[in-house]
Amino acid sequence: MRAGFCFLVAIFYFAAVLIATVYLRASNDRITYKLCRYKVEQNWLKQKLWQKQLEVEKLLNPASVSRTVTAQRDSS
């Protein structure tokens, strides 16, 4: 009777460990996906801001835009 109870506790313990492992792995995948999504969104917003900055510079001083674009191209 005692051995059967110990076996049953061991089975429940392993089941709990496996469930916790699956939960942590799924959480890690969700966090990684969100991180990648936020990085993509951040890069998209940076590009959009850069385009808006170029539009403003073009309105203020068209000659400075060509210097900025040339400098960006040379540094890449």
Secondary structure, 3 states (H helix, E strand, C coil): CHHHHHHHHHHHHHHHHHHHHHHHHHHHHHHHHHHHHHHHHHHHHHHHHHHHHHHHHHHHCHHHHHHHHHHHHHHC
